[in-house]
Amino acid sequence: MAMAMAALRREGRRVLLSTPSPAAAMAAHSPAASQSQIAPLGARSISTQIVRNRMKSVKNIQKITKAMKMVAASKLRAVQTRTENSRGLWQPFTALLGDAPSVNVKKNVIVAITSDKGLCGGINSTSVKVSKALQKMTSGPEKESKYVILGEKGKVQLIRDSRKHIEMTVSELQKNPINYTQVAVLADDILKNVEYDAIRVVFNKFQSVISFRPTLATILSPEVMEKESESGGKVGELDSYEIEGGETKSEILQNLTEFQFSCVMYNAVLENAQKIDQS
């Protein structure tokens, strides 16, 4: 009798161990379970069709990226040619009038050239940093320094702590292809709306596709330029030229100042546009 009971207990344990639980039975009939039985231990099984779709998606992205690179390279070459040509407009002014970045005047206007779009490296933050440092250097008890900001990115950064120093802002300048007429109208608008003894244009000069140099160009007012000329300063060479026609020296200086500012602005905007088109 004892032997029969022991055999019955062993048979019961065997039946219980071989019978799966309800949860295990449901999992066994699921697709994931059938795939896990086929896949090696510790490996994730994935459908071949999913792999094909992923490969096709990656190839399509590669084609789109390649096309975008070709478009950016084409735009960069075009803007680079225009920029190099624009340098020939304002460089003669440096030879004729000189450059006086350290001139000490009462009314300073800082024109910060930035972009409306981001994702173009550090050109915007660099222009803002240089502009802020320049504003501190040209401010004082008897001096004032105001901002004229081109581009939304510069406006967003400078408006945080320099709102009271902002005289004028301009946006969407680079929405359409830049030309000299457009920039000349903008330069004339700036000159009509600000009072200045010196305008300091801050921009990034293009050197290569990976290198830009922060640059400062200074335009003096006709009155300050005449004083500097008479005192033999940086613009002293102007007296070595003879004035023809009925225009006086003051009128010549007024015309030169306006033309110089528009040429510098045209080059500065194109220099920045190269980095934006590259990105």
CYANA upper distance limits for C-alpha pairs under 8 A (distance plus 0.5 A):
  1 MET  CA      5 MET  CA      6.94
  2 ALA  CA      6 ALA  CA      6.80
  3 MET  CA      7 ALA  CA      6.80
  4 ALA  CA      8 LEU  CA      6.75
  5 MET  CA      9 ARG  CA      6.78
  6 ALA  CA     10 ARG  CA      6.85
  7 ALA  CA     11 GLU  CA      6.76
  8 LEU  CA     12 GLY  CA      6.72
  9 ARG  CA     13 ARG  CA      6.82
 10 ARG  CA     14 ARG  CA      6.85
 11 GLU  CA     15 VAL  CA      6.84
 12 GLY  CA     16 LEU  CA      6.75
 13 ARG  CA     17 LEU  CA      6.71
 14 ARG  CA     18 SER  CA      6.75
 15 VAL  CA     19 THR  CA      6.70
 20 PRO  CA     24 ALA  CA      6.55
 20 PRO  CA     25 ALA  CA      6.71
 21 SER  CA     25 ALA  CA      6.67
 22 PRO  CA     26 MET  CA      6.81
 23 ALA  CA     27 ALA  CA      6.73
 24 ALA  CA     28 ALA  CA      6.58
 25 ALA  CA     29 HIS  CA      7.26
 26 MET  CA     30 SER  CA      7.24
 27 ALA  CA     33 ALA  CA      6.63
 28 ALA  CA     33 ALA  CA      6.02
 28 ALA  CA     34 SER  CA      7.42
 29 HIS  CA     33 ALA  CA      7.41
 29 HIS  CA     34 SER  CA      7.75
 30 SER  CA     34 SER  CA      7.10
 31 PRO  CA     35 GLN  CA      6.70
 32 ALA  CA     36 SER  CA      6.57
 33 ALA  CA     37 GLN  CA      6.83
 34 SER  CA     38 ILE  CA      7.16
 35 GLN  CA     39 ALA  CA      6.63
 35 GLN  CA     45 SER  CA      7.06
 36 SER  CA     40 PRO  CA      8.04
 36 SER  CA     41 LEU  CA      8.45
 36 SER  CA     44 ARG  CA      8.34
 36 SER  CA     45 SER  CA      7.43
 39 ALA  CA     43 ALA  CA      6.87
 39 ALA  CA     44 ARG  CA      7.62
 39 ALA  CA     45 SER  CA      6.41
 46 ILE  CA     50 ILE  CA      7.64
 46 ILE  CA     51 VAL  CA      8.13
 47 SER  CA     51 VAL  CA      7.20
 48 THR  CA     52 ARG  CA      6.86
 49 GLN  CA     53 ASN  CA      6.72
 50 ILE  CA     54 ARG  CA      6.68
 51 VAL  CA     55 MET  CA      6.72
 52 ARG  CA     56 LYS  CA      6.70
 53 ASN  CA     57 SER  CA      6.68
 54 ARG  CA     58 VAL  CA      6.75
 55 MET  CA     59 LYS  CA      6.77
 56 LYS  CA     60 ASN  CA      6.80
 57 SER  CA     61 ILE  CA      6.81
 58 VAL  CA     62 GLN  CA      6.73
 59 LYS  CA     63 LYS  CA      6.84
 60 ASN  CA     64 ILE  CA      6.85
 61 ILE  CA     65 THR  CA      6.58
 62 GLN  CA     66 LYS  CA      6.58
 63 LYS  CA     67 ALA  CA      6.75
 64 ILE  CA     68 MET  CA      6.72
 65 THR  CA     69 LYS  CA      6.70
 66 LYS  CA     70 MET  CA      6.82
 67 ALA  CA     71 VAL  CA      6.80
 68 MET  CA     72 ALA  CA      6.65
 69 LYS  CA     73 ALA  CA      6.57
 70 MET  CA     74 SER  CA      6.68
 71 VAL  CA     75 LYS  CA      6.74
 72 ALA  CA     76 LEU  CA      6.51
 72 ALA  CA    277 ASP  CA      6.38
 72 ALA  CA    278 GLN  CA      6.04
 72 ALA  CA    279 SER  CA      7.75
 73 ALA  CA     77 ARG  CA      6.74
 73 ALA  CA    278 GLN  CA      7.19
 74 SER  CA     78 ALA  CA      6.95
 75 LYS  CA     79 VAL  CA      6.71
 75 LYS  CA    277 ASP  CA      6.70
 75 LYS  CA    278 GLN  CA      8.13
 76 LEU  CA     80 GLN  CA      6.38
 76 LEU  CA    274 GLN  CA      6.35
 76 LEU  CA    277 ASP  CA      6.21
 76 LEU  CA    278 GLN  CA      6.20
 77 ARG  CA     81 THR  CA      6.78
 78 ALA  CA     82 ARG  CA      7.02
 79 VAL  CA     83 THR  CA      6.50
 79 VAL  CA    270 LEU  CA      7.45
 79 VAL  CA    273 ALA  CA      7.78
 79 VAL  CA    274 GLN  CA      6.49
 80 GLN  CA     84 GLU  CA      6.71
 80 GLN  CA    274 GLN  CA      6.92
 81 THR  CA     85 ASN  CA      6.84
 82 ARG  CA     86 SER  CA      6.62
 82 ARG  CA    270 LEU  CA      8.03
 83 THR  CA     87 ARG  CA      6.97
 83 THR  CA    267 ASN  CA      6.71
 83 THR  CA    270 LEU  CA      6.03
 83 THR  CA    271 GLU  CA      6.68
 84 GLU  CA     88 GLY  CA      7.84
 85 ASN  CA     89 LEU  CA      8.07
 86 SER  CA     90 TRP  CA      7.85
 86 SER  CA    263 CYS  CA      8.06
 86 SER  CA    266 TYR  CA      7.58
 86 SER  CA    267 ASN  CA      5.87
 87 ARG  CA     91 GLN  CA      6.47
 87 ARG  CA    267 ASN  CA      6.63
 88 GLY  CA     92 PRO  CA      7.50
 89 LEU  CA     93 PHE  CA      8.45
 89 LEU  CA    263 CYS  CA      6.38
 89 LEU  CA    264 VAL  CA      8.39
 90 TRP  CA     94 THR  CA      7.54
 90 TRP  CA    260 GLN  CA      6.82
 90 TRP  CA    263 CYS  CA      5.81
 90 TRP  CA    264 VAL  CA      6.12
 90 TRP  CA    267 ASN  CA      8.21
 91 GLN  CA     95 ALA  CA      7.21
 92 PRO  CA     96 LEU  CA      6.60
 93 PHE  CA     97 LEU  CA      6.01
 93 PHE  CA     98 GLY  CA      7.46
 93 PHE  CA    260 GLN  CA      7.14
 94 THR  CA     98 GLY  CA      4.92
 94 THR  CA     99 ASP  CA      6.37
 96 LEU  CA    235 VAL  CA      7.95
 96 LEU  CA    237 GLU  CA      7.41
 96 LEU  CA    238 LEU  CA      7.13
 97 LEU  CA    234 LYS  CA      7.58
 97 LEU  CA    235 VAL  CA      5.20
 97 LEU  CA    236 GLY  CA      8.24
 97 LEU  CA    237 GLU  CA      7.59
 97 LEU  CA    238 LEU  CA      7.04
 98 GLY  CA    234 LYS  CA      5.94
 98 GLY  CA    235 VAL  CA      5.94
 99 ASP  CA    217 ALA  CA      7.99
 99 ASP  CA    218 THR  CA      6.88
 99 ASP  CA    219 ILE  CA      8.47
 99 ASP  CA    234 LYS  CA      6.97
 99 ASP  CA    235 VAL  CA      8.21
100 ALA  CA    218 THR  CA      6.87
100 ALA  CA    234 LYS  CA      6.72
101 PRO  CA    200 ARG  CA      8.32
101 PRO  CA    216 LEU  CA      8.06
101 PRO  CA    217 ALA  CA      7.74
101 PRO  CA    218 THR  CA      6.18
104 ASN  CA    138 THR  CA      8.34
105 VAL  CA    143 LYS  CA      7.78
105 VAL  CA    197 ASP  CA      6.62
105 VAL  CA    198 ALA  CA      7.46
106 LYS  CA    142 GLU  CA      7.09
106 LYS  CA    143 LYS  CA      4.82
106 LYS  CA    144 GLU  CA      6.65
106 LYS  CA    197 ASP  CA      7.23
107 LYS  CA    143 LYS  CA      6.58
107 LYS  CA    144 GLU  CA      5.82
107 LYS  CA    145 SER  CA      6.62
107 LYS  CA    195 GLU  CA      7.59
107 LYS  CA    196 TYR  CA      5.43
107 LYS  CA    197 ASP  CA      5.57
107 LYS  CA    198 ALA  CA      7.17
108 ASN  CA    138 THR  CA      7.40
108 ASN  CA    143 LYS  CA      8.35
108 ASN  CA    144 GLU  CA      6.74
108 ASN  CA    145 SER  CA      5.10
108 ASN  CA    146 LYS  CA      6.83
108 ASN  CA    196 TYR  CA      6.09
108 ASN  CA    197 ASP  CA      6.51
108 ASN  CA    198 ALA  CA      5.64
108 ASN  CA    199 ILE  CA      6.48
108 ASN  CA    200 ARG  CA      7.93
109 VAL  CA    145 SER  CA      6.20
109 VAL  CA    146 LYS  CA      5.39
109 VAL  CA    147 TYR  CA      6.29
109 VAL  CA    148 VAL  CA      7.44
109 VAL  CA    194 VAL  CA      8.29
109 VAL  CA    195 GLU  CA      8.48
109 VAL  CA    196 TYR  CA      6.61
109 VAL  CA    198 ALA  CA      6.89
109 VAL  CA    199 ILE  CA      5.27
109 VAL  CA    200 ARG  CA      6.66
110 ILE  CA    131 SER  CA      7.29
110 ILE  CA    134 LEU  CA      8.41
110 ILE  CA    135 GLN  CA      7.88
110 ILE  CA    145 SER  CA      7.67
110 ILE  CA    146 LYS  CA      6.60
110 ILE  CA    147 TYR  CA      5.38
110 ILE  CA    148 VAL  CA      6.52
110 ILE  CA    199 ILE  CA      6.45
110 ILE  CA    200 ARG  CA      5.34
110 ILE  CA    201 VAL  CA      6.49
110 ILE  CA    202 VAL  CA      7.70
111 VAL  CA    147 TYR  CA      6.51
111 VAL  CA    148 VAL  CA      5.17
111 VAL  CA    149 ILE  CA      6.30
111 VAL  CA    150 LEU  CA      7.85
111 VAL  CA    199 ILE  CA      7.63
111 VAL  CA    200 ARG  CA      6.53
111 VAL  CA    201 VAL  CA      5.17
111 VAL  CA    202 VAL  CA      6.54
112 ALA  CA    127 SER  CA      6.78
112 ALA  CA    128 VAL  CA      7.47
112 ALA  CA    131 SER  CA      6.95
112 ALA  CA    147 TYR  CA      7.75
112 ALA  CA    148 VAL  CA      6.86
112 ALA  CA    149 ILE  CA      5.50
112 ALA  CA    150 LEU  CA      6.60
112 ALA  CA    154 GLY  CA      7.75
112 ALA  CA    201 VAL  CA      6.74
112 ALA  CA    202 VAL  CA      5.55
112 ALA  CA    203 PHE  CA      7.13
113 ILE  CA    124 ASN  CA      8.43
113 ILE  CA    127 SER  CA      7.31
113 ILE  CA    149 ILE  CA      6.99
113 ILE  CA    150 LEU  CA      5.56
113 ILE  CA    151 GLY  CA      7.26
113 ILE  CA    154 GLY  CA      8.11
113 ILE  CA    201 VAL  CA      7.94
113 ILE  CA    202 VAL  CA      6.59
113 ILE  CA    203 PHE  CA      5.78
113 ILE  CA    268 ALA  CA      7.66
113 ILE  CA    269 VAL  CA      7.25
113 ILE  CA    272 ASN  CA      8.01
114 THR  CA    123 ILE  CA      7.67
114 THR  CA    124 ASN  CA      5.68
114 THR  CA    127 SER  CA      7.31
114 THR  CA    149 ILE  CA      8.00
114 THR  CA    150 LEU  CA      6.16
114 THR  CA    151 GLY  CA      5.33
114 THR  CA    152 GLU  CA      7.88
114 THR  CA    153 LYS  CA      6.83
114 THR  CA    154 GLY  CA      5.96
114 THR  CA    203 PHE  CA      8.02
114 THR  CA    272 ASN  CA      7.71
115 SER  CA    124 ASN  CA      7.26
115 SER  CA    150 LEU  CA      7.65
115 SER  CA    151 GLY  CA      4.96
115 SER  CA    152 GLU  CA      6.83
115 SER  CA    153 LYS  CA      6.37
115 SER  CA    154 GLY  CA      7.72
115 SER  CA    174 GLN  CA      8.11
115 SER  CA    272 ASN  CA      8.03
115 SER  CA    273 ALA  CA      8.45
115 SER  CA    276 ILE  CA      8.14
116 ASP  CA    151 GLY  CA      5.17
116 ASP  CA    152 GLU  CA      5.08
116 ASP  CA    153 LYS  CA      6.13
116 ASP  CA    171 SER  CA      7.08
116 ASP  CA    172 GLU  CA      6.85
116 ASP  CA    173 LEU  CA      8.49
116 ASP  CA    174 GLN  CA      7.99
117 LYS  CA    152 GLU  CA      7.97
117 LYS  CA    153 LYS  CA      7.39
117 LYS  CA    276 ILE  CA      8.35
118 GLY  CA    153 LYS  CA      7.73
119 LEU  CA    279 SER  CA      7.19
120 CYS  CA    275 LYS  CA      6.76
120 CYS  CA    276 ILE  CA      5.93
120 CYS  CA    278 GLN  CA      8.35
120 CYS  CA    279 SER  CA      5.79
121 GLY  CA    275 LYS  CA      8.40
121 GLY  CA    279 SER  CA      8.42
122 GLY  CA    126 THR  CA      6.39
123 ILE  CA    127 SER  CA      6.66
123 ILE  CA    204 ASN  CA      7.03
123 ILE  CA    212 PHE  CA      8.29
123 ILE  CA    272 ASN  CA      8.11
123 ILE  CA    275 LYS  CA      8.43
124 ASN  CA    128 VAL  CA      6.74
124 ASN  CA    153 LYS  CA      7.03
124 ASN  CA    154 GLY  CA      6.71
125 SER  CA    129 LYS  CA      6.58
125 SER  CA    154 GLY  CA      8.12
126 THR  CA    130 VAL  CA      6.69
126 THR  CA    214 PRO  CA      7.61
127 SER  CA    131 SER  CA      6.51
127 SER  CA    154 GLY  CA      8.27
127 SER  CA    202 VAL  CA      6.75
127 SER  CA    203 PHE  CA      6.56
127 SER  CA    204 ASN  CA      7.65
127 SER  CA    214 PRO  CA      7.54
128 VAL  CA    132 LYS  CA      6.60
128 VAL  CA    154 GLY  CA      6.74
128 VAL  CA    157 GLN  CA      7.77
128 VAL  CA    158 LEU  CA      7.51
129 LYS  CA    133 ALA  CA      6.74
130 VAL  CA    134 LEU  CA      6.55
130 VAL  CA    202 VAL  CA      7.82
130 VAL  CA    214 PRO  CA      8.24
131 SER  CA    135 GLN  CA      6.53
131 SER  CA    202 VAL  CA      7.22
132 LYS  CA    136 LYS  CA      6.90
133 ALA  CA    137 MET  CA      6.88
134 LEU  CA    138 THR  CA      6.68
135 GLN  CA    139 SER  CA      6.56
135 GLN  CA    145 SER  CA      6.44
135 GLN  CA    146 LYS  CA      8.12
138 THR  CA    143 LYS  CA      7.52
138 THR  CA    144 GLU  CA      7.62
138 THR  CA    145 SER  CA      6.70
139 SER  CA    143 LYS  CA      5.80
139 SER  CA    144 GLU  CA      5.69
139 SER  CA    145 SER  CA      6.13
140 GLY  CA    144 GLU  CA      7.13
145 SER  CA    165 HIS  CA      7.60
146 LYS  CA    165 HIS  CA      5.47
146 LYS  CA    166 ILE  CA      6.26
146 LYS  CA    167 GLU  CA      6.43
147 TYR  CA    165 HIS  CA      6.46
147 TYR  CA    166 ILE  CA      5.09
147 TYR  CA    167 GLU  CA      6.04
147 TYR  CA    168 MET  CA      7.34
148 VAL  CA    166 ILE  CA      6.80
148 VAL  CA    167 GLU  CA      6.26
148 VAL  CA    168 MET  CA      5.30
148 VAL  CA    169 THR  CA      6.21
148 VAL  CA    170 VAL  CA      8.43
149 ILE  CA    154 GLY  CA      6.94
149 ILE  CA    155 LYS  CA      6.65
149 ILE  CA    166 ILE  CA      8.14
149 ILE  CA    168 MET  CA      6.92
149 ILE  CA    169 THR  CA      5.22
149 ILE  CA    170 VAL  CA      6.72
150 LEU  CA    154 GLY  CA      7.53
150 LEU  CA    155 LYS  CA      8.06
150 LEU  CA    169 THR  CA      6.44
150 LEU  CA    170 VAL  CA      5.31
150 LEU  CA    171 SER  CA      6.51
150 LEU  CA    173 LEU  CA      8.11
151 GLY  CA    155 LYS  CA      6.99
151 GLY  CA    169 THR  CA      8.09
151 GLY  CA    170 VAL  CA      6.60
151 GLY  CA    171 SER  CA      5.29
151 GLY  CA    172 GLU  CA      7.39
151 GLY  CA    173 LEU  CA      7.75
152 GLU  CA    156 VAL  CA      6.61
152 GLU  CA    170 VAL  CA      8.29
152 GLU  CA    171 SER  CA      6.29
152 GLU  CA    172 GLU  CA      8.44
153 LYS  CA    157 GLN  CA      6.99
154 GLY  CA    158 LEU  CA      6.54
155 LYS  CA    159 ILE  CA      6.22
155 LYS  CA    169 THR  CA      7.62
156 VAL  CA    160 ARG  CA      7.49
158 LEU  CA    162 SER  CA      5.98
158 LEU  CA    163 ARG  CA      7.43
159 ILE  CA    163 ARG  CA      5.04
159 ILE  CA    166 ILE  CA      8.08
162 SER  CA    166 ILE  CA      7.21
167 GLU  CA    194 VAL  CA      7.95
168 MET  CA    190 ILE  CA      8.47
173 LEU  CA    178 ILE  CA      8.26
174 GLN  CA    178 ILE  CA      6.98
174 GLN  CA    273 ALA  CA      8.04
178 ILE  CA    182 GLN  CA      7.40
178 ILE  CA    183 VAL  CA      8.03
178 ILE  CA    270 LEU  CA      7.92
179 ASN  CA    183 VAL  CA      7.09
179 ASN  CA    266 TYR  CA      8.17
180 TYR  CA    184 ALA  CA      6.41
180 TYR  CA    262 SER  CA      8.49
180 TYR  CA    263 CYS  CA      8.42
180 TYR  CA    266 TYR  CA      6.61
181 THR  CA    185 VAL  CA      6.77
182 GLN  CA    186 LEU  CA      6.96
183 VAL  CA    187 ALA  CA      6.57
183 VAL  CA    262 SER  CA      7.01
183 VAL  CA    265 MET  CA      7.30
183 VAL  CA    266 TYR  CA      6.28
184 ALA  CA    188 ASP  CA      6.65
184 ALA  CA    262 SER  CA      5.55
184 ALA  CA    263 CYS  CA      8.28
184 ALA  CA    266 TYR  CA      8.15
185 VAL  CA    189 ASP  CA      6.72
186 LEU  CA    190 ILE  CA      6.78
187 ALA  CA    191 LEU  CA      6.77
187 ALA  CA    258 GLU  CA      8.39
187 ALA  CA    261 PHE  CA      7.24
187 ALA  CA    262 SER  CA      5.89
187 ALA  CA    265 MET  CA      7.71
188 ASP  CA    192 LYS  CA      6.79
188 ASP  CA    258 GLU  CA      7.89
188 ASP  CA    262 SER  CA      8.17
189 ASP  CA    193 ASN  CA      6.90
190 ILE  CA    194 VAL  CA      6.72
191 LEU  CA    195 GLU  CA      8.02
191 LEU  CA    258 GLU  CA      8.49
196 TYR  CA    221 SER  CA      7.26
197 ASP  CA    220 LEU  CA      6.47
197 ASP  CA    221 SER  CA      5.53
197 ASP  CA    223 GLU  CA      8.30
197 ASP  CA    224 VAL  CA      6.89
198 ALA  CA    218 THR  CA      7.20
198 ALA  CA    219 ILE  CA      6.16
198 ALA  CA    220 LEU  CA      4.93
198 ALA  CA    221 SER  CA      6.37
198 ALA  CA    224 VAL  CA      8.47
199 ILE  CA    218 THR  CA      6.21
199 ILE  CA    219 ILE  CA      5.53
199 ILE  CA    220 LEU  CA      6.81
199 ILE  CA    221 SER  CA      8.39
200 ARG  CA    216 LEU  CA      6.99
200 ARG  CA    217 ALA  CA      6.16
200 ARG  CA    218 THR  CA      5.06
200 ARG  CA    219 ILE  CA      6.90
201 VAL  CA    216 LEU  CA      6.12
201 VAL  CA    217 ALA  CA      5.61
201 VAL  CA    218 THR  CA      6.90
201 VAL  CA    264 VAL  CA      8.36
201 VAL  CA    265 MET  CA      8.04
201 VAL  CA    268 ALA  CA      8.45
202 VAL  CA    214 PRO  CA      7.76
202 VAL  CA    215 THR  CA      6.38
202 VAL  CA    216 LEU  CA      5.35
202 VAL  CA    217 ALA  CA      7.27
203 PHE  CA    214 PRO  CA      6.42
203 PHE  CA    215 THR  CA      5.93
203 PHE  CA    216 LEU  CA      7.17
203 PHE  CA    268 ALA  CA      6.27
203 PHE  CA    269 VAL  CA      8.28
203 PHE  CA    271 GLU  CA      8.14
203 PHE  CA    272 ASN  CA      7.49
204 ASN  CA    212 PHE  CA      6.22
204 ASN  CA    213 ARG  CA      5.80
204 ASN  CA    214 PRO  CA      4.97
204 ASN  CA    215 THR  CA      6.15
204 ASN  CA    268 ALA  CA      7.82
204 ASN  CA    271 GLU  CA      6.96
204 ASN  CA    272 ASN  CA      6.56
205 LYS  CA    212 PHE  CA      5.95
205 LYS  CA    213 ARG  CA      5.53
205 LYS  CA    214 PRO  CA      6.69
205 LYS  CA    215 THR  CA      6.60
205 LYS  CA    268 ALA  CA      7.88
205 LYS  CA    271 GLU  CA      6.05
205 LYS  CA    272 ASN  CA      7.78
206 PHE  CA    211 SER  CA      7.31
206 PHE  CA    212 PHE  CA      5.36
206 PHE  CA    213 ARG  CA      7.15
206 PHE  CA    271 GLU  CA      6.15
206 PHE  CA    272 ASN  CA      8.05
206 PHE  CA    274 GLN  CA      7.83
206 PHE  CA    275 LYS  CA      8.32
207 GLN  CA    211 SER  CA      5.98
207 GLN  CA    212 PHE  CA      5.95
207 GLN  CA    213 ARG  CA      7.52
208 SER  CA    212 PHE  CA      7.38
209 VAL  CA    275 LYS  CA      8.00
209 VAL  CA    278 GLN  CA      8.01
217 ALA  CA    264 VAL  CA      7.91
219 ILE  CA    257 THR  CA      7.41
219 ILE  CA    260 GLN  CA      7.83
219 ILE  CA    261 PHE  CA      7.00
220 LEU  CA    224 VAL  CA      6.57
220 LEU  CA    225 MET  CA      6.18
220 LEU  CA    257 THR  CA      7.62
221 SER  CA    225 MET  CA      6.46
221 SER  CA    254 GLN  CA      8.26
221 SER  CA    257 THR  CA      7.19
222 PRO  CA    226 GLU  CA      6.53
222 PRO  CA    250 SER  CA      7.29
222 PRO  CA    253 LEU  CA      5.78
222 PRO  CA    254 GLN  CA      5.87
222 PRO  CA    257 THR  CA      7.08
223 GLU  CA    227 LYS  CA      6.86
223 GLU  CA    250 SER  CA      8.38
224 VAL  CA    228 GLU  CA      6.61
225 MET  CA    229 SER  CA      6.53
225 MET  CA    235 VAL  CA      7.44
225 MET  CA    253 LEU  CA      8.04
226 GLU  CA    230 GLU  CA      6.63
226 GLU  CA    250 SER  CA      8.10
226 GLU  CA    253 LEU  CA      8.11
227 LYS  CA    231 SER  CA      6.61
228 GLU  CA    232 GLY  CA      6.65
228 GLU  CA    233 GLY  CA      5.43
228 GLU  CA    234 LYS  CA      7.28
228 GLU  CA    235 VAL  CA      6.55
228 GLU  CA    236 GLY  CA      7.29
229 SER  CA    233 GLY  CA      6.40
229 SER  CA    234 LYS  CA      7.84
229 SER  CA    235 VAL  CA      5.50
229 SER  CA    236 GLY  CA      4.82
229 SER  CA    237 GLU  CA      7.93
229 SER  CA    238 LEU  CA      7.20
229 SER  CA    239 ASP  CA      7.62
230 GLU  CA    236 GLY  CA      7.31
231 SER  CA    236 GLY  CA      7.76
232 GLY  CA    236 GLY  CA      4.89
232 GLY  CA    237 GLU  CA      8.40
237 GLU  CA    241 TYR  CA      8.30
243 ILE  CA    247 GLU  CA      8.01
243 ILE  CA    248 THR  CA      8.08
243 ILE  CA    249 LYS  CA      7.81
247 GLU  CA    251 GLU  CA      6.44
247 GLU  CA    252 ILE  CA      7.03
248 THR  CA    252 ILE  CA      6.79
249 LYS  CA    253 LEU  CA      6.65
250 SER  CA    254 GLN  CA      6.65
251 GLU  CA    255 ASN  CA      6.77
252 ILE  CA    256 LEU  CA      6.58
253 LEU  CA    257 THR  CA      6.48
254 GLN  CA    258 GLU  CA      6.90
255 ASN  CA    259 PHE  CA      6.64
256 LEU  CA    260 GLN  CA      6.32
257 THR  CA    261 PHE  CA      6.62
258 GLU  CA    262 SER  CA      6.89
259 PHE  CA    263 CYS  CA      6.72
260 GLN  CA    264 VAL  CA      6.60
261 PHE  CA    265 MET  CA      6.56
262 SER  CA    266 TYR  CA      6.58
263 CYS  CA    267 ASN  CA      6.82
264 VAL  CA    268 ALA  CA      6.55
265 MET  CA    269 VAL  CA      6.57
266 TYR  CA    270 LEU  CA      6.82
267 ASN  CA    271 GLU  CA      6.57
268 ALA  CA    272 ASN  CA      6.93
269 VAL  CA    273 ALA  CA      6.65
270 LEU  CA    274 GLN  CA      6.93
271 GLU  CA    275 LYS  CA      8.00
272 ASN  CA    276 ILE  CA      7.18
273 ALA  CA    277 ASP  CA      6.58
274 GLN  CA    278 GLN  CA      6.55
275 LYS  CA    279 SER  CA      6.72
